[in-house]
Amino acid sequence: MGGRTMFRSWRSVVLTNRKFFIAGFIVSLFLAGVVSFYASSSPDGLEKVAGDIGFIET
């Protein structure tokens, strides 16, 4: 019986880790989507300088 108890606890640890990593992956996808939405509306440094100098259209 002792081995069976260890197997159950090992399995529960694996399931807990799997749930943790899946939740972390979902949160990271959500954050990447939110951050990229705001970042895409703001020009980066090179685009700002090109616009200031006036050669952004070339």
Biotite code that builds the C-alpha atoms (Angstrom):
import biotite.structure as struc

atoms = struc.array([
    struc.Atom([0.000, 0.000, 0.000], chain_id="A", res_id=1, res_name="MET", atom_name="CA", element="C"),
    struc.Atom([2.862, 2.410, 0.662], chain_id="A", res_id=2, res_name="GLY", atom_name="CA", element="C"),
    struc.Atom([3.946, 2.369, -2.979], chain_id="A", res_id=3, res_name="GLY", atom_name="CA", element="C"),
    struc.Atom([0.437, 3.092, -4.139], chain_id="A", res_id=4, res_name="ARG", atom_name="CA", element="C"),
    struc.Atom([0.252, 6.145, -1.866], chain_id="A", res_id=5, res_name="THR", atom_name="CA", element="C"),
    struc.Atom([3.535, 7.420, -3.294], chain_id="A", res_id=6, res_name="MET", atom_name="CA", element="C"),
    struc.Atom([2.199, 6.917, -6.820], chain_id="A", res_id=7, res_name="PHE", atom_name="CA", element="C"),
    struc.Atom([-0.911, 8.922, -6.047], chain_id="A", res_id=8, res_name="ARG", atom_name="CA", element="C"),
    struc.Atom([1.067, 11.771, -4.519], chain_id="A", res_id=9, res_name="SER", atom_name="CA", element="C"),
    struc.Atom([3.491, 11.774, -7.481], chain_id="A", res_id=10, res_name="TRP", atom_name="CA", element="C"),
    struc.Atom([0.567, 11.841, -9.890], chain_id="A", res_id=11, res_name="ARG", atom_name="CA", element="C"),
    struc.Atom([-1.102, 14.691, -8.027], chain_id="A", res_id=12, res_name="SER", atom_name="CA", element="C"),
    struc.Atom([2.160, 16.652, -8.146], chain_id="A", res_id=13, res_name="VAL", atom_name="CA", element="C"),
    struc.Atom([2.392, 16.109, -11.905], chain_id="A", res_id=14, res_name="VAL", atom_name="CA", element="C"),
    struc.Atom([-1.215, 17.219, -12.396], chain_id="A", res_id=15, res_name="LEU", atom_name="CA", element="C"),
    struc.Atom([-0.674, 20.264, -10.192], chain_id="A", res_id=16, res_name="THR", atom_name="CA", element="C"),
    struc.Atom([2.461, 21.219, -12.147], chain_id="A", res_id=17, res_name="ASN", atom_name="CA", element="C"),
    struc.Atom([0.647, 20.711, -15.439], chain_id="A", res_id=18, res_name="ARG", atom_name="CA", element="C"),
    struc.Atom([-2.220, 22.970, -14.331], chain_id="A", res_id=19, res_name="LYS", atom_name="CA", element="C"),
    struc.Atom([0.273, 25.583, -13.135], chain_id="A", res_id=20, res_name="PHE", atom_name="CA", element="C"),
    struc.Atom([2.172, 25.613, -16.442], chain_id="A", res_id=21, res_name="PHE", atom_name="CA", element="C"),
    struc.Atom([-1.009, 25.700, -18.524], chain_id="A", res_id=22, res_name="ILE", atom_name="CA", element="C"),
    struc.Atom([-2.348, 28.605, -16.463], chain_id="A", res_id=23, res_name="ALA", atom_name="CA", element="C"),
    struc.Atom([0.996, 30.408, -16.796], chain_id="A", res_id=24, res_name="GLY", atom_name="CA", element="C"),
    struc.Atom([0.988, 29.867, -20.556], chain_id="A", res_id=25, res_name="PHE", atom_name="CA", element="C"),
    struc.Atom([-2.542, 31.262, -20.875], chain_id="A", res_id=26, res_name="ILE", atom_name="CA", element="C"),
    struc.Atom([-1.650, 34.301, -18.754], chain_id="A", res_id=27, res_name="VAL", atom_name="CA", element="C"),
    struc.Atom([1.491, 34.926, -20.828], chain_id="A", res_id=28, res_name="SER", atom_name="CA", element="C"),
    struc.Atom([-0.510, 34.756, -24.079], chain_id="A", res_id=29, res_name="LEU", atom_name="CA", element="C"),
    struc.Atom([-3.045, 37.203, -22.667], chain_id="A", res_id=30, res_name="PHE", atom_name="CA", element="C"),
    struc.Atom([-0.346, 39.629, -21.512], chain_id="A", res_id=31, res_name="LEU", atom_name="CA", element="C"),
    struc.Atom([1.486, 39.388, -24.844], chain_id="A", res_id=32, res_name="ALA", atom_name="CA", element="C"),
    struc.Atom([-1.728, 40.220, -26.676], chain_id="A", res_id=33, res_name="GLY", atom_name="CA", element="C"),
    struc.Atom([-2.532, 43.197, -24.453], chain_id="A", res_id=34, res_name="VAL", atom_name="CA", element="C"),
    struc.Atom([1.002, 44.593, -24.540], chain_id="A", res_id=35, res_name="VAL", atom_name="CA", element="C"),
    struc.Atom([1.343, 44.172, -28.307], chain_id="A", res_id=36, res_name="SER", atom_name="CA", element="C"),
    struc.Atom([-1.976, 45.967, -28.847], chain_id="A", res_id=37, res_name="PHE", atom_name="CA", element="C"),
    struc.Atom([-0.697, 49.036, -26.998], chain_id="A", res_id=38, res_name="TYR", atom_name="CA", element="C"),
    struc.Atom([2.822, 48.807, -28.423], chain_id="A", res_id=39, res_name="ALA", atom_name="CA", element="C"),
    struc.Atom([1.668, 48.663, -32.032], chain_id="A", res_id=40, res_name="SER", atom_name="CA", element="C"),
    struc.Atom([-0.128, 52.012, -31.747], chain_id="A", res_id=41, res_name="SER", atom_name="CA", element="C"),
    struc.Atom([3.023, 53.760, -30.530], chain_id="A", res_id=42, res_name="SER", atom_name="CA", element="C"),
    struc.Atom([5.931, 54.274, -32.945], chain_id="A", res_id=43, res_name="PRO", atom_name="CA", element="C"),
    struc.Atom([9.308, 52.934, -31.949], chain_id="A", res_id=44, res_name="ASP", atom_name="CA", element="C"),
    struc.Atom([12.406, 55.107, -31.699], chain_id="A", res_id=45, res_name="GLY", atom_name="CA", element="C"),
    struc.Atom([13.467, 54.663, -35.329], chain_id="A", res_id=46, res_name="LEU", atom_name="CA", element="C"),
    struc.Atom([10.029, 55.601, -36.663], chain_id="A", res_id=47, res_name="GLU", atom_name="CA", element="C"),
    struc.Atom([9.935, 58.696, -34.438], chain_id="A", res_id=48, res_name="LYS", atom_name="CA", element="C"),
    struc.Atom([13.349, 59.895, -35.610], chain_id="A", res_id=49, res_name="VAL", atom_name="CA", element="C"),
    struc.Atom([12.456, 59.174, -39.253], chain_id="A", res_id=50, res_name="ALA", atom_name="CA", element="C"),
    struc.Atom([9.277, 61.200, -38.830], chain_id="A", res_id=51, res_name="GLY", atom_name="CA", element="C"),
    struc.Atom([11.124, 64.052, -37.123], chain_id="A", res_id=52, res_name="ASP", atom_name="CA", element="C"),
    struc.Atom([13.758, 64.199, -39.859], chain_id="A", res_id=53, res_name="ILE", atom_name="CA", element="C"),
    struc.Atom([11.194, 63.760, -42.623], chain_id="A", res_id=54, res_name="GLY", atom_name="CA", element="C"),
    struc.Atom([12.256, 60.640, -44.505], chain_id="A", res_id=55, res_name="PHE", atom_name="CA", element="C"),
    struc.Atom([9.692, 58.211, -43.137], chain_id="A", res_id=56, res_name="ILE", atom_name="CA", element="C"),
    struc.Atom([7.856, 57.966, -46.486], chain_id="A", res_id=57, res_name="GLU", atom_name="CA", element="C"),
    struc.Atom([10.966, 56.956, -48.457], chain_id="A", res_id=58, res_name="THR", atom_name="CA", element="C"),
])
